[in-house]
């Protein structure tokens, strides 16, 4: 099992009480730390407004961070979970990603999905088209990026996108193209798109749900003639670790206190409930190992970890590195 680490960027209210002029230092220092540790990759979210509700707290833009991390780290892979296809023209996105890949020396991953957060879509002027349209754009956009990276030039005449001889040079430094992570668990369309194009998938961390999605992905792979076993399956996990259950509870209370100040009691409780859900990686190291072991047995080969404390306290991350990763790698 390989592991990725989300870097706090504000979207999940994980930079509150840190002055904006210190945000980049906090984010960069954690990325550099991860680059020198046991992590295979670092990740950011592609969102503009905070959750569970829009606030005036910072949410730093994903691909700006990608370029910055490309220049400030040396060997760790760089991903987004996940870029919303409709937020950027796909051939432009292919150009941006190829440039960042060159800056990084060939370390970019393309996490891509249809997008879902309606409030930010409408606020930024994208409207909010029905799922059929958003998924159609995802399908066509992935094809455009794939061809642009392979050939350095792309033309495409689709229902949603038209491209006429767009030159995408330089191409990525990675062999053939940037790896594609198709994110989302929609069973009829998203997983079929993943079956056709994905190097990696990313869907639910609930064991029963993960098993079902994997079975459906395998069926789609059979239908479209691709190799199910060649696709790496991944999931995202919330994580708060402590040596004892009492320490875990104390850490969760500290997280809750920061959230309450911005979103109130009820919303903060909902966010904490998701952090400590049975399918999370929250608990003592032994508890977390047991949960992740079950997921690994179901075929989850890659776990991307979100530590809500990361901007304030690395001790939970260090505990995970020392006690969990060696047991599962």
NUTINU-388362 format. One record per residue (C-alpha): residue number from 0; residue in three letters; chain; x, y, z negated. Coordinates in steps of 0.05 Angstrom, whole numbers. Example, Ala and Ser with C-alpha at 12.3 -4.5 7.8 and 13.67 -1.06 7.14 Angstrom:
<rec seq="0" type="Ala" mol="A" u="246" v="-90" w="-156"/>
<rec seq="1" type="Ser" mol="A" u="273" v="-21" w="-143"/>
//
This chain:
<rec seq="0" type="Unk" mol="A" u="0" v="0" w="0"/>
<rec seq="1" type="Unk" mol="A" u="26" v="69" w="19"/>
<rec seq="2" type="Unk" mol="A" u="6" v="134" w="-16"/>
<rec seq="3" type="Unk" mol="A" u="-8" v="205" w="4"/>
<rec seq="4" type="Unk" mol="A" u="-16" v="265" w="-42"/>
<rec seq="5" type="Unk" mol="A" u="-65" v="323" w="-34"/>
<rec seq="6" type="Unk" mol="A" u="-32" v="390" w="-47"/>
<rec seq="7" type="Unk" mol="A" u="-80" v="439" w="-83"/>
<rec seq="8" type="Unk" mol="A" u="-101" v="496" w="-37"/>
<rec seq="9" type="Unk" mol="A" u="-160" v="525" w="-74"/>
<rec seq="10" type="Unk" mol="A" u="-217" v="489" w="-37"/>
<rec seq="11" type="Unk" mol="A" u="-235" v="447" w="-98"/>
<rec seq="12" type="Unk" mol="A" u="-223" v="505" w="-146"/>
<rec seq="13" type="Unk" mol="A" u="-154" v="477" w="-162"/>
<rec seq="14" type="Unk" mol="A" u="-116" v="543" w="-162"/>
<rec seq="15" type="Unk" mol="A" u="-161" v="583" w="-209"/>
<rec seq="16" type="Unk" mol="A" u="-125" v="629" w="-258"/>
<rec seq="17" type="Unk" mol="A" u="-62" v="627" w="-217"/>
<rec seq="18" type="Unk" mol="A" u="-48" v="696" w="-186"/>
<rec seq="19" type="Unk" mol="A" u="-54" v="696" w="-110"/>
<rec seq="20" type="Unk" mol="A" u="17" v="720" w="-103"/>
<rec seq="21" type="Unk" mol="A" u="40" v="655" w="-136"/>
<rec seq="22" type="Unk" mol="A" u="-4" v="608" w="-95"/>
<rec seq="23" type="Unk" mol="A" u="48" v="592" w="-42"/>
<rec seq="24" type="Unk" mol="A" u="103" v="581" w="-93"/>
<rec seq="25" type="Unk" mol="A" u="59" v="531" w="-130"/>
<rec seq="26" type="Unk" mol="A" u="38" v="495" w="-67"/>
<rec seq="27" type="Unk" mol="A" u="107" v="495" w="-36"/>
<rec seq="28" type="Unk" mol="A" u="142" v="471" w="-99"/>
<rec seq="29" type="Unk" mol="A" u="94" v="412" w="-106"/>
<rec seq="30" type="Unk" mol="A" u="104" v="394" w="-32"/>
<rec seq="31" type="Unk" mol="A" u="180" v="396" w="-41"/>
<rec seq="32" type="Unk" mol="A" u="173" v="353" w="-103"/>
<rec seq="33" type="Unk" mol="A" u="131" v="302" w="-66"/>
<rec seq="34" type="Unk" mol="A" u="181" v="302" w="-9"/>
<rec seq="35" type="Unk" mol="A" u="235" v="279" w="-57"/>
<rec seq="36" type="Unk" mol="A" u="192" v="227" w="-92"/>
<rec seq="37" type="Unk" mol="A" u="153" v="163" w="-76"/>
<rec seq="38" type="Unk" mol="A" u="99" v="194" w="-31"/>
<rec seq="39" type="Unk" mol="A" u="92" v="177" w="42"/>
<rec seq="40" type="Unk" mol="A" u="52" v="239" w="60"/>
<rec seq="41" type="Unk" mol="A" u="22" v="304" w="35"/>
<rec seq="42" type="Unk" mol="A" u="-48" v="328" w="54"/>
<rec seq="43" type="Unk" mol="A" u="-92" v="389" w="56"/>
<rec seq="44" type="Unk" mol="A" u="-167" v="399" w="69"/>
<rec seq="45" type="Unk" mol="A" u="-193" v="437" w="129"/>
<rec seq="46" type="Unk" mol="A" u="-245" v="482" w="96"/>
<rec seq="47" type="Unk" mol="A" u="-257" v="557" w="90"/>
<rec seq="48" type="Unk" mol="A" u="-305" v="561" w="29"/>
<rec seq="49" type="Unk" mol="A" u="-298" v="528" w="-38"/>
<rec seq="50" type="Unk" mol="A" u="-341" v="471" w="-64"/>
<rec seq="51" type="Unk" mol="A" u="-389" v="454" w="-95"/>
<rec seq="52" type="Unk" mol="A" u="-411" v="525" w="-77"/>
<rec seq="53" type="Unk" mol="A" u="-379" v="583" w="-41"/>
<rec seq="54" type="Unk" mol="A" u="-339" v="629" w="-88"/>
<rec seq="55" type="Unk" mol="A" u="-288" v="684" w="-79"/>
<rec seq="56" type="Unk" mol="A" u="-233" v="637" w="-101"/>
<rec seq="57" type="Unk" mol="A" u="-178" v="626" w="-50"/>
<rec seq="58" type="Unk" mol="A" u="-183" v="570" w="2"/>
<rec seq="59" type="Unk" mol="A" u="-119" v="570" w="43"/>
<rec seq="60" type="Unk" mol="A" u="-123" v="552" w="116"/>
<rec seq="61" type="Unk" mol="A" u="-101" v="482" w="135"/>
<rec seq="62" type="Unk" mol="A" u="-59" v="490" w="197"/>
<rec seq="63" type="Unk" mol="A" u="-23" v="551" w="170"/>
<rec seq="64" type="Unk" mol="A" u="-3" v="507" w="112"/>
<rec seq="65" type="Unk" mol="A" u="17" v="452" w="160"/>
<rec seq="66" type="Unk" mol="A" u="67" v="498" w="194"/>
<rec seq="67" type="Unk" mol="A" u="93" v="523" w="127"/>
<rec seq="68" type="Unk" mol="A" u="103" v="452" w="100"/>
<rec seq="69" type="Unk" mol="A" u="136" v="431" w="164"/>
<rec seq="70" type="Unk" mol="A" u="189" v="484" w="152"/>
<rec seq="71" type="Unk" mol="A" u="197" v="473" w="77"/>
<rec seq="72" type="Unk" mol="A" u="200" v="397" w="72"/>
<rec seq="73" type="Unk" mol="A" u="248" v="347" w="103"/>
<rec seq="74" type="Unk" mol="A" u="219" v="277" w="111"/>
<rec seq="75" type="Unk" mol="A" u="148" v="271" w="85"/>
<rec seq="76" type="Unk" mol="A" u="90" v="263" w="133"/>
<rec seq="77" type="Unk" mol="A" u="40" v="321" w="139"/>
<rec seq="78" type="Unk" mol="A" u="-35" v="311" w="146"/>
<rec seq="79" type="Unk" mol="A" u="-103" v="343" w="141"/>
<rec seq="80" type="Unk" mol="A" u="-164" v="307" w="114"/>
<rec seq="81" type="Unk" mol="A" u="-194" v="326" w="158"/>
<rec seq="82" type="Unk" mol="A" u="-191" v="378" w="213"/>
<rec seq="83" type="Unk" mol="A" u="-261" v="396" w="237"/>
<rec seq="84" type="Unk" mol="A" u="-262" v="387" w="312"/>
<rec seq="85" type="Unk" mol="A" u="-310" v="444" w="326"/>
<rec seq="86" type="Unk" mol="A" u="-269" v="496" w="288"/>
<rec seq="87" type="Unk" mol="A" u="-216" v="500" w="343"/>
<rec seq="88" type="Unk" mol="A" u="-216" v="486" w="417"/>
<rec seq="89" type="Unk" mol="A" u="-185" v="416" w="424"/>
<rec seq="90" type="Unk" mol="A" u="-132" v="433" w="474"/>
<rec seq="91" type="Unk" mol="A" u="-112" v="493" w="432"/>
<rec seq="92" type="Unk" mol="A" u="-110" v="447" w="372"/>
<rec seq="93" type="Unk" mol="A" u="-67" v="398" w="411"/>
<rec seq="94" type="Unk" mol="A" u="-19" v="456" w="425"/>
<rec seq="95" type="Unk" mol="A" u="-17" v="478" w="351"/>
<rec seq="96" type="Unk" mol="A" u="-5" v="407" w="327"/>
<rec seq="97" type="Unk" mol="A" u="50" v="394" w="378"/>
<rec seq="98" type="Unk" mol="A" u="85" v="458" w="356"/>
<rec seq="99" type="Unk" mol="A" u="81" v="439" w="283"/>
<rec seq="100" type="Unk" mol="A" u="106" v="370" w="300"/>
<rec seq="101" type="Unk" mol="A" u="168" v="401" w="332"/>
<rec seq="102" type="Unk" mol="A" u="179" v="446" w="271"/>
<rec seq="103" type="Unk" mol="A" u="174" v="386" w="225"/>
<rec seq="104" type="Unk" mol="A" u="219" v="341" w="266"/>
<rec seq="105" type="Unk" mol="A" u="162" v="294" w="284"/>
<rec seq="106" type="Unk" mol="A" u="121" v="286" w="219"/>
<rec seq="107" type="Unk" mol="A" u="51" v="311" w="234"/>
<rec seq="108" type="Unk" mol="A" u="-11" v="267" w="228"/>
<rec seq="109" type="Unk" mol="A" u="-77" v="288" w="260"/>
<rec seq="110" type="Unk" mol="A" u="-135" v="277" w="212"/>
<rec seq="111" type="Unk" mol="A" u="-197" v="294" w="252"/>
<rec seq="112" type="Unk" mol="A" u="-272" v="291" w="240"/>
<rec seq="113" type="Unk" mol="A" u="-338" v="321" w="260"/>
<rec seq="114" type="Unk" mol="A" u="-345" v="370" w="201"/>
<rec seq="115" type="Unk" mol="A" u="-402" v="375" w="151"/>
<rec seq="116" type="Unk" mol="A" u="-401" v="437" w="105"/>
<rec seq="117" type="Unk" mol="A" u="-459" v="477" w="135"/>
<rec seq="118" type="Unk" mol="A" u="-450" v="540" w="95"/>
<rec seq="119" type="Unk" mol="A" u="-380" v="554" w="120"/>
<rec seq="120" type="Unk" mol="A" u="-399" v="536" w="192"/>
<rec seq="121" type="Unk" mol="A" u="-454" v="588" w="193"/>
<rec seq="122" type="Unk" mol="A" u="-414" v="640" w="154"/>
<rec seq="123" type="Unk" mol="A" u="-357" v="636" w="205"/>
<rec seq="124" type="Unk" mol="A" u="-403" v="641" w="265"/>
<rec seq="125" type="Unk" mol="A" u="-400" v="569" w="289"/>
<rec seq="126" type="Unk" mol="A" u="-474" v="556" w="279"/>
<rec seq="127" type="Unk" mol="A" u="-488" v="486" w="255"/>
<rec seq="128" type="Unk" mol="A" u="-504" v="441" w="314"/>
<rec seq="129" type="Unk" mol="A" u="-537" v="373" w="302"/>
<rec seq="130" type="Unk" mol="A" u="-495" v="313" w="285"/>
<rec seq="131" type="Unk" mol="A" u="-501" v="287" w="356"/>
<rec seq="132" type="Unk" mol="A" u="-467" v="349" w="383"/>
<rec seq="133" type="Unk" mol="A" u="-413" v="351" w="329"/>
<rec seq="134" type="Unk" mol="A" u="-397" v="277" w="341"/>
<rec seq="135" type="Unk" mol="A" u="-398" v="287" w="417"/>
<rec seq="136" type="Unk" mol="A" u="-346" v="342" w="408"/>
<rec seq="137" type="Unk" mol="A" u="-305" v="296" w="364"/>
<rec seq="138" type="Unk" mol="A" u="-305" v="242" w="417"/>
<rec seq="139" type="Unk" mol="A" u="-286" v="288" w="474"/>
<rec seq="140" type="Unk" mol="A" u="-236" v="328" w="433"/>
<rec seq="141" type="Unk" mol="A" u="-198" v="265" w="413"/>
<rec seq="142" type="Unk" mol="A" u="-193" v="245" w="486"/>
<rec seq="143" type="Unk" mol="A" u="-166" v="314" w="504"/>
<rec seq="144" type="Unk" mol="A" u="-113" v="314" w="450"/>
<rec seq="145" type="Unk" mol="A" u="-92" v="243" w="466"/>
<rec seq="146" type="Unk" mol="A" u="-81" v="259" w="540"/>
<rec seq="147" type="Unk" mol="A" u="-48" v="326" w="526"/>
<rec seq="148" type="Unk" mol="A" u="4" v="295" w="480"/>
<rec seq="149" type="Unk" mol="A" u="18" v="237" w="526"/>
<rec seq="150" type="Unk" mol="A" u="23" v="275" w="591"/>
<rec seq="151" type="Unk" mol="A" u="38" v="348" w="573"/>
<rec seq="152" type="Unk" mol="A" u="-20" v="370" w="617"/>
<rec seq="153" type="Unk" mol="A" u="-94" v="355" w="612"/>
<rec seq="154" type="Unk" mol="A" u="-157" v="365" w="652"/>
<rec seq="155" type="Unk" mol="A" u="-225" v="344" w="626"/>
<rec seq="156" type="Unk" mol="A" u="-296" v="356" w="648"/>
<rec seq="157" type="Unk" mol="A" u="-343" v="336" w="592"/>
<rec seq="158" type="Unk" mol="A" u="-410" v="355" w="564"/>
<rec seq="159" type="Unk" mol="A" u="-379" v="396" w="509"/>
<rec seq="160" type="Unk" mol="A" u="-309" v="415" w="533"/>
<rec seq="161" type="Unk" mol="A" u="-278" v="433" w="599"/>
<rec seq="162" type="Unk" mol="A" u="-203" v="438" w="609"/>
<rec seq="163" type="Unk" mol="A" u="-170" v="453" w="676"/>
<rec seq="164" type="Unk" mol="A" u="-96" v="436" w="680"/>
<rec seq="165" type="Unk" mol="A" u="-78" v="460" w="611"/>
<rec seq="166" type="Unk" mol="A" u="-3" v="452" w="599"/>
<rec seq="167" type="Unk" mol="A" u="15" v="429" w="529"/>
<rec seq="168" type="Unk" mol="A" u="90" v="436" w="523"/>
<rec seq="169" type="Unk" mol="A" u="129" v="421" w="484"/>
<rec seq="170" type="Unk" mol="A" u="98" v="354" w="472"/>
<rec seq="171" type="Unk" mol="A" u="102" v="323" w="402"/>
<rec seq="172" type="Unk" mol="A" u="169" v="294" w="382"/>
<rec seq="173" type="Unk" mol="A" u="137" v="229" w="359"/>
<rec seq="174" type="Unk" mol="A" u="136" v="169" w="406"/>
<rec seq="175" type="Unk" mol="A" u="79" v="178" w="454"/>
<rec seq="176" type="Unk" mol="A" u="34" v="222" w="411"/>
<rec seq="177" type="Unk" mol="A" u="14" v="245" w="342"/>
<rec seq="178" type="Unk" mol="A" u="-21" v="190" w="301"/>
<rec seq="179" type="Unk" mol="A" u="-97" v="199" w="299"/>
<rec seq="180" type="Unk" mol="A" u="-135" v="191" w="233"/>
<rec seq="181" type="Unk" mol="A" u="-209" v="188" w="250"/>
<rec seq="182" type="Unk" mol="A" u="-245" v="206" w="186"/>
<rec seq="183" type="Unk" mol="A" u="-317" v="190" w="167"/>
<rec seq="184" type="Unk" mol="A" u="-360" v="130" w="156"/>
<rec seq="185" type="Unk" mol="A" u="-418" v="141" w="204"/>
<rec seq="186" type="Unk" mol="A" u="-433" v="70" w="226"/>
<rec seq="187" type="Unk" mol="A" u="-462" v="80" w="295"/>
<rec seq="188" type="Unk" mol="A" u="-419" v="135" w="324"/>
<rec seq="189" type="Unk" mol="A" u="-359" v="156" w="280"/>
<rec seq="190" type="Unk" mol="A" u="-334" v="85" w="269"/>
<rec seq="191" type="Unk" mol="A" u="-342" v="70" w="343"/>
<rec seq="192" type="Unk" mol="A" u="-300" v="131" w="360"/>
<rec seq="193" type="Unk" mol="A" u="-249" v="105" w="310"/>
<rec seq="194" type="Unk" mol="A" u="-250" v="36" w="342"/>
<rec seq="195" type="Unk" mol="A" u="-233" v="68" w="409"/>
<rec seq="196" type="Unk" mol="A" u="-179" v="117" w="389"/>
<rec seq="197" type="Unk" mol="A" u="-156" v="113" w="317"/>
<rec seq="198" type="Unk" mol="A" u="-89" v="93" w="290"/>
<rec seq="199" type="Unk" mol="A" u="-118" v="103" w="220"/>
<rec seq="200" type="Unk" mol="A" u="-188" v="109" w="192"/>
<rec seq="201" type="Unk" mol="A" u="-210" v="142" w="128"/>
<rec seq="202" type="Unk" mol="A" u="-276" v="128" w="93"/>
<rec seq="203" type="Unk" mol="A" u="-307" v="113" w="26"/>
<rec seq="204" type="Unk" mol="A" u="-267" v="91" w="-35"/>
<rec seq="205" type="Unk" mol="A" u="-327" v="52" w="-62"/>
<rec seq="206" type="Unk" mol="A" u="-307" v="-22" w="-55"/>
<rec seq="207" type="Unk" mol="A" u="-374" v="-47" w="-30"/>
<rec seq="208" type="Unk" mol="A" u="-380" v="11" w="18"/>
<rec seq="209" type="Unk" mol="A" u="-309" v="2" w="42"/>
<rec seq="210" type="Unk" mol="A" u="-320" v="-71" w="56"/>
<rec seq="211" type="Unk" mol="A" u="-383" v="-56" w="96"/>
<rec seq="212" type="Unk" mol="A" u="-351" v="-1" w="137"/>
<rec seq="213" type="Unk" mol="A" u="-293" v="-46" w="152"/>
<rec seq="214" type="Unk" mol="A" u="-339" v="-101" w="178"/>
<rec seq="215" type="Unk" mol="A" u="-374" v="-51" w="223"/>
<rec seq="216" type="Unk" mol="A" u="-308" v="-22" w="248"/>
<rec seq="217" type="Unk" mol="A" u="-287" v="-93" w="266"/>
<rec seq="218" type="Unk" mol="A" u="-351" v="-103" w="305"/>
<rec seq="219" type="Unk" mol="A" u="-340" v="-39" w="344"/>
<rec seq="220" type="Unk" mol="A" u="-268" v="-59" w="358"/>
<rec seq="221" type="Unk" mol="A" u="-292" v="-125" w="386"/>
<rec seq="222" type="Unk" mol="A" u="-343" v="-88" w="430"/>
<rec seq="223" type="Unk" mol="A" u="-294" v="-38" w="459"/>
<rec seq="224" type="Unk" mol="A" u="-236" v="-86" w="464"/>
<rec seq="225" type="Unk" mol="A" u="-187" v="-57" w="414"/>
<rec seq="226" type="Unk" mol="A" u="-147" v="-91" w="358"/>
<rec seq="227" type="Unk" mol="A" u="-181" v="-82" w="291"/>
<rec seq="228" type="Unk" mol="A" u="-118" v="-106" w="254"/>
<rec seq="229" type="Unk" mol="A" u="-77" v="-51" w="287"/>
<rec seq="230" type="Unk" mol="A" u="-118" v="4" w="254"/>
<rec seq="231" type="Unk" mol="A" u="-94" v="23" w="184"/>
<rec seq="232" type="Unk" mol="A" u="-153" v="34" w="137"/>
<rec seq="233" type="Unk" mol="A" u="-148" v="87" w="84"/>
<rec seq="234" type="Unk" mol="A" u="-190" v="121" w="29"/>
<rec seq="235" type="Unk" mol="A" u="-184" v="182" w="-15"/>
<rec seq="236" type="Unk" mol="A" u="-184" v="176" w="-91"/>
<rec seq="237" type="Unk" mol="A" u="-194" v="227" w="-147"/>
<rec seq="238" type="Unk" mol="A" u="-143" v="215" w="-201"/>
<rec seq="239" type="Unk" mol="A" u="-133" v="236" w="-274"/>
<rec seq="240" type="Unk" mol="A" u="-85" v="190" w="-311"/>
<rec seq="241" type="Unk" mol="A" u="-69" v="183" w="-385"/>
<rec seq="242" type="Unk" mol="A" u="-32" v="133" w="-428"/>
<rec seq="243" type="Unk" mol="A" u="-97" v="121" w="-467"/>
<rec seq="244" type="Unk" mol="A" u="-171" v="131" w="-453"/>
<rec seq="245" type="Unk" mol="A" u="-171" v="187" w="-504"/>
<rec seq="246" type="Unk" mol="A" u="-116" v="223" w="-466"/>
<rec seq="247" type="Unk" mol="A" u="-155" v="215" w="-401"/>
<rec seq="248" type="Unk" mol="A" u="-217" v="245" w="-435"/>
<rec seq="249" type="Unk" mol="A" u="-175" v="304" w="-459"/>
<rec seq="250" type="Unk" mol="A" u="-147" v="317" w="-390"/>
<rec seq="251" type="Unk" mol="A" u="-217" v="314" w="-359"/>
<rec seq="252" type="Unk" mol="A" u="-241" v="365" w="-410"/>
<rec seq="253" type="Unk" mol="A" u="-185" v="412" w="-390"/>
<rec seq="254" type="Unk" mol="A" u="-206" v="405" w="-317"/>
<rec seq="255" type="Unk" mol="A" u="-278" v="418" w="-335"/>
<rec seq="256" type="Unk" mol="A" u="-260" v="481" w="-374"/>
<rec seq="257" type="Unk" mol="A" u="-227" v="511" w="-312"/>
<rec seq="258" type="Unk" mol="A" u="-287" v="494" w="-268"/>
<rec seq="259" type="Unk" mol="A" u="-340" v="519" w="-316"/>
<rec seq="260" type="Unk" mol="A" u="-311" v="589" w="-313"/>
<rec seq="261" type="Unk" mol="A" u="-325" v="591" w="-238"/>
<rec seq="262" type="Unk" mol="A" u="-386" v="549" w="-224"/>
<rec seq="263" type="Unk" mol="A" u="-423" v="539" w="-290"/>
<rec seq="264" type="Unk" mol="A" u="-438" v="479" w="-334"/>
<rec seq="265" type="Unk" mol="A" u="-481" v="437" w="-287"/>
<rec seq="266" type="Unk" mol="A" u="-436" v="442" w="-226"/>
<rec seq="267" type="Unk" mol="A" u="-374" v="431" w="-268"/>
<rec seq="268" type="Unk" mol="A" u="-405" v="368" w="-298"/>
<rec seq="269" type="Unk" mol="A" u="-421" v="342" w="-228"/>
<rec seq="270" type="Unk" mol="A" u="-349" v="353" w="-205"/>
<rec seq="271" type="Unk" mol="A" u="-321" v="318" w="-266"/>
<rec seq="272" type="Unk" mol="A" u="-369" v="260" w="-257"/>
<rec seq="273" type="Unk" mol="A" u="-341" v="250" w="-187"/>
<rec seq="274" type="Unk" mol="A" u="-270" v="252" w="-214"/>
<rec seq="275" type="Unk" mol="A" u="-284" v="197" w="-264"/>
<rec seq="276" type="Unk" mol="A" u="-331" v="155" w="-221"/>
<rec seq="277" type="Unk" mol="A" u="-322" v="79" w="-224"/>
<rec seq="278" type="Unk" mol="A" u="-291" v="81" w="-154"/>
<rec seq="279" type="Unk" mol="A" u="-240" v="135" w="-173"/>
<rec seq="280" type="Unk" mol="A" u="-168" v="126" w="-194"/>
<rec seq="281" type="Unk" mol="A" u="-181" v="158" w="-261"/>
<rec seq="282" type="Unk" mol="A" u="-161" v="121" w="-324"/>
<rec seq="283" type="Unk" mol="A" u="-100" v="89" w="-356"/>
<rec seq="284" type="Unk" mol="A" u="-47" v="62" w="-309"/>
<rec seq="285" type="Unk" mol="A" u="-70" v="-9" w="-318"/>
<rec seq="286" type="Unk" mol="A" u="-142" v="10" w="-302"/>
<rec seq="287" type="Unk" mol="A" u="-121" v="48" w="-240"/>
<rec seq="288" type="Unk" mol="A" u="-77" v="-9" w="-216"/>
<rec seq="289" type="Unk" mol="A" u="-135" v="-57" w="-223"/>
<rec seq="290" type="Unk" mol="A" u="-182" v="-13" w="-182"/>
<rec seq="291" type="Unk" mol="A" u="-131" v="1" w="-127"/>
<rec seq="292" type="Unk" mol="A" u="-112" v="-73" w="-125"/>
<rec seq="293" type="Unk" mol="A" u="-184" v="-90" w="-109"/>
<rec seq="294" type="Unk" mol="A" u="-185" v="-39" w="-53"/>
<rec seq="295" type="Unk" mol="A" u="-119" v="-66" w="-26"/>
<rec seq="296" type="Unk" mol="A" u="-148" v="-136" w="-26"/>
<rec seq="297" type="Unk" mol="A" u="-206" v="-109" w="16"/>
<rec seq="298" type="Unk" mol="A" u="-157" v="-83" w="68"/>
<rec seq="299" type="Unk" mol="A" u="-144" v="-11" w="44"/>
<rec seq="300" type="Unk" mol="A" u="-71" v="-2" w="63"/>
<rec seq="301" type="Unk" mol="A" u="-66" v="72" w="49"/>
<rec seq="302" type="Unk" mol="A" u="-91" v="112" w="-11"/>
<rec seq="303" type="Unk" mol="A" u="-91" v="188" w="-11"/>
<rec seq="304" type="Unk" mol="A" u="-93" v="215" w="-82"/>
<rec seq="305" type="Unk" mol="A" u="-124" v="280" w="-107"/>
<rec seq="306" type="Unk" mol="A" u="-101" v="303" w="-176"/>
<rec seq="307" type="Unk" mol="A" u="-144" v="362" w="-199"/>
<rec seq="308" type="Unk" mol="A" u="-89" v="381" w="-249"/>
<rec seq="309" type="Unk" mol="A" u="-34" v="384" w="-197"/>
<rec seq="310" type="Unk" mol="A" u="-24" v="460" w="-196"/>
<rec seq="311" type="Unk" mol="A" u="-19" v="462" w="-272"/>
<rec seq="312" type="Unk" mol="A" u="11" v="397" w="-296"/>
<rec seq="313" type="Unk" mol="A" u="50" v="344" w="-258"/>
<rec seq="314" type="Unk" mol="A" u="53" v="293" w="-314"/>
<rec seq="315" type="Unk" mol="A" u="-6" v="253" w="-287"/>
<rec seq="316" type="Unk" mol="A" u="27" v="251" w="-218"/>
<rec seq="317" type="Unk" mol="A" u="93" v="228" w="-250"/>
<rec seq="318" type="Unk" mol="A" u="56" v="174" w="-289"/>
<rec seq="319" type="Unk" mol="A" u="25" v="150" w="-224"/>
<rec seq="320" type="Unk" mol="A" u="92" v="148" w="-190"/>
<rec seq="321" type="Unk" mol="A" u="126" v="111" w="-246"/>
<rec seq="322" type="Unk" mol="A" u="72" v="60" w="-264"/>
<rec seq="323" type="Unk" mol="A" u="22" v="53" w="-207"/>
<rec seq="324" type="Unk" mol="A" u="60" v="59" w="-142"/>
<rec seq="325" type="Unk" mol="A" u="112" v="6" w="-159"/>
<rec seq="326" type="Unk" mol="A" u="56" v="-43" w="-177"/>
<rec seq="327" type="Unk" mol="A" u="22" v="-35" w="-109"/>
<rec seq="328" type="Unk" mol="A" u="75" v="-17" w="-58"/>
//
